[in-house]
Amino acid sequence: MTTSPTAERRRLINLAYRMLGSFAEAEDVAQETYARWYALSPRQREAVASPGGWLTKVAGRICLDVLRSARARRERYVGAWIPEPLPAPTEWSAGAGDGDTGDPADRVTLDESVGMAFLVVLDAMTPAERVAFVLHDVFRYSFAEVADIVGRTPAACRRLAVSARRRVDASRPPSPSPSPSQRSRVVQEFKEAWEAKDIHALVGLLDADATAVGDGGGGGGVSALTHPIEGAEQVARFFAGRIAPDRLTLRTCTVNGQPGLAAHRDGAVLSVYAFDTADGRIRRIWAVLNPEKLRYWKSG
């Protein structure tokens, strides 16, 4: 292999996380891909002209299979399914996952293509659309290469990517994206209003059509919102009635590269909140309470 296995593994995890929205599943995909590589005989491996291309093809096909089976699993999931939130390097739990104690930036590059809003749109796509779009638009593979992975013609893959691109474009607000400082300010003000249970202040920070979605998990161990909460006042009243200041501590953090909040209790992270903002107001809130999706978050 011309590049190091570690570098290739990082690339596969980056690719698989964007395809699946789950870091744990992305690690599994990388592990399975390497298991298939080392199952080849030395002569078979030597015959592979591009080991990196071979690994990508196998990982892409595994992701397709996972996405197809995930549809059936998520039909039985309690509440909404939200992509697994990724912490910033300083919030990463050392030793979580496969034993690699390096920070997550070494494994997943935190850019726009892992923003929660972006991943939620990806999750609404068909498996073939998602794989074609991620491979071509995010990782810049040619449609000929994508076709070899998806098992369709290059022209069909181009159509898949165009359809996916329309979904992404339709999800974006017409106004320019807020700056990092603007996002941070809005999230900080939301935290303060939430802690104060100030419904009026919360309503002022929310878009009139704001929605809040919660993911408590499919096992029934954590309460989940079975339906999104819609409307600024309804969302504000829900959050104002939820926090118990004597039991929970809200902390600002970074969720998938953007400002967010984490609720701590007795040294453990109980929930993580991601936000989508536009024009100085919060459009969407994603609350992840599923413990399985918070295993990589540092307690404290």
N, C-alpha and C positions, 0 to 999 in steps of 0.2 A: 504494500500500500504506500503510495507516494507521499501522502500526508499522514500525520500522526492519528492513531485511533482516537485519541482524546479530542482532537480538533474535529474529526469526522462525527464523533458522537455528539458534540455540542451542536453541530449543524443539524443533525437528525432530530435532536430534541427541540431545537428552535422551530424546525419545520413541522414536526408532529404536534407541538403545543398549539400552533396556530390552526392546524387542521382539526384538532380534537377539543381544544379548550380545556384540557386537563393535563397538568404537569405530571401527575402520577402515571396516566396512560401514555404520555409522551415518553417517559423513561422506560416504560414497558415495551413500547414500540422499538426504541433504540436497542434495548437488550435483546429482543426477539430478532431484530435485523442482524445483529452481530452473531447471534447464535446460529443463524442460517449461513452467515459468511464462513464461520469456522467449522461448520458441518461439511463444507466443500473440501475435497481433497486438495493437497498442495498443488497438484497439477491443474485442477479446475480453477483454483484461485489465480495461478500464474497466467491462465488463458484469458482472464478478464482484462480487457483493454483499459477500462476505466473503473477501478474499484469504487471510487466515489459515486459514479453514475449508477453502478450496480446497487450500492447501498441505498441510494435515493429511490431507485425503482422499487426495491423490496419494501422500504419503509412506506412509500406512497401507497402501495397495494395493501399493506397491513392496515394503514389508516383508513382506506376505503372500506375494508372489511369491518373495522371497529365502528365506523360511522354508520354503516348499514345495520349492524346489530344494536347500536346505541338507540336507534329509533324505537325499537321494540322495548328496550329497557326503560326509556324515558316515558313511554306511555303508562308505565306502572309507577313512575316516580311521584312521590307526594309533593304537591306544590310545583312551583316553577323550577326549572333546571337552569342554573347560572354558571357560566364558565368559572373554573377554579381561579381565585384571585392570587396574583403573585406579589410577594413583598419586595421592597427595595433591599439592597444588600445589607443595610443596617438592621433590617427587620427580619432577616432570614434566620431560621433556626438551624444553627450549625449541627451537622451530623444527620439532618433529616434526609429522608429519601434513601439513596443507595449508598450512603456512607461518604460521599464526596463532601468535605467540609468547606470547599470553596464557596464564594458567595454566588447567588443566582445569576448575577450579571455574566458570570463565566459560562452559564449554561443556557440562559434565555436572554436575548437582547431585548431590552425594554424600549420599544419604539411605538409609533402610532399603530402598527399592525398587531399589537397585543393590548391596546386600549380596550376596556370592557365594552364600550359601545360598539367598537369594530367587531369584537368576538361574538357579541350577541347577534349582530347582523349575519356573520358567517354561519352561526348555528341555525339560522332560519333557511339556509340554502340546502339544496339536495347534496348528498355526498359527492357526486361527480362535479357539481358546480364548485363546491368548496375546495376540493382538491385541485381542480384546474385553475381556479382563481389564485389560490395561495402559491402554487408552483409558478404560475406565469407572472402575475402582477406583483407578488411580494418577493419571490426568490428569483425571478427573471429567467426561468427556464423557457426554452423555445416551445412552441406548440407541438413540434415533432417529438420533443422529449416528453412533454406532458401526455401526448397520445400513447406513447409506449407504456406509460404508467397506468393511465386510466383505461386503456383498452378500447379507445375510439380513434376516429380519424383526426388529423390535425384541424381540419375544418370544423368538426363537431366540437373539439375542445375550445376552439376560438369562440364558437357560439355560447358554450358554457361560461366562458370567462366574461363575455359581453353581458350576458344575463346577470351574472353575479355582480359585475361592476355597476349595473343599473340599480341593483338593490342597495349597494353601498352608497352610491350617490344620492339615492332617494332618502336615505336615513339621515343625511347630514343637514343641519339647519342652514338656511340661506345666508345668515350672517357669518362673518369671518370667525374662525376658531379663537376662543379666548386665549390670552397669554397665560403662561404658568402662574404668574403672580396673581392674575385675576381669578384663576381657578382656586388657588390657595386661599385667597381672601374670602371667596364665597363659602368654601368648605369650613373655614375657621369661624365665620359668622354663623353658619348653620349649627356648628358644634356649640357655640355659646348660647344661641337661642334654644337649642334642644335641652342643654343642661339647665337653663332657666325656665324651661317649660313655657316659653313665651310664644303662644300660638300666633299672635299678631306678627311678631318678627319672623317667625318661620314662614308664614304665608307670604310675607314680603320678599323672601328669598327664593320662593318657588315660582316656576312658570305656572300660569293659570291651568294648563293641561298637564301638569307634572304627574308622573306615575312612580310608584314604589313597588318593587318586586322583591320577594323574599325566598330564599332557598334554605330550607331547614333539613333537607336530606330525604332520601327515600326510605329510611329504616323506621321512621316514626319516633325516633329518640329525641328529636328536637322539633319544637313547634314550627310549622311552616305556613306561610300565606298561601291559601289555595287559589287565590285570585289576586291580580294586581290591585293596588289602591290608586284611585284616579282622582285628580283634581287637587288644587293647592290646599284648600281648607281640610279636605279629608286626610291628605298626607300629613299635614301639620298636626292635626289632632291625634293621628295615630302615633307619631313620634313623641309628641308631648306627653302622651299617656303611657309610653313604653319604658322610659328610663327610670331607674331607681338610683339616685345619686349616692345613697349610702352603700350601695352594693356594687355599682359599676363605675368604672373610670373610662371616660372617652379620651382617646389620644389621636392626634393627627398623625397620619402616616402616608406612605406612598403605595397605591394599589395599581398594579400593572402600569407603572410609570407615571401615574397622575395622582393628584391629591385625593386622599380618602380619610376614613376614620376607622379605628379599631376599638372595640369595647373589651375591656379587661376586667376580670374579677378573680381575686385570690391568686394573682400571678398567671392566669391563663387567658388566652384570647378566645372570647366567646363568639364574636361576630366581627365581620369586616364589611365596610360600606364603600362602594364605588359610586362616583357621581358623573353625570353628563351635564355640562353647563353651556349656556349660550345667552348672549346679551345680559350678562350679569346675574342670571337666574338659573336655578337647577331644573333641568328638564326631566331627568330620570335618576332614580336611586336604586342600586342593586345591593341587597343585604344578604350576605352569605353567612349562614349559621351552621351549616353542615360541618361537623367536626372533621370529617374525612378530607374536606377541602381546606382546612385550616392547619393541617399538620406541619406545614413548613413555616408557620408564623411563630416568631420568638415570643415566649412568655415573658412577663415582667410587669 
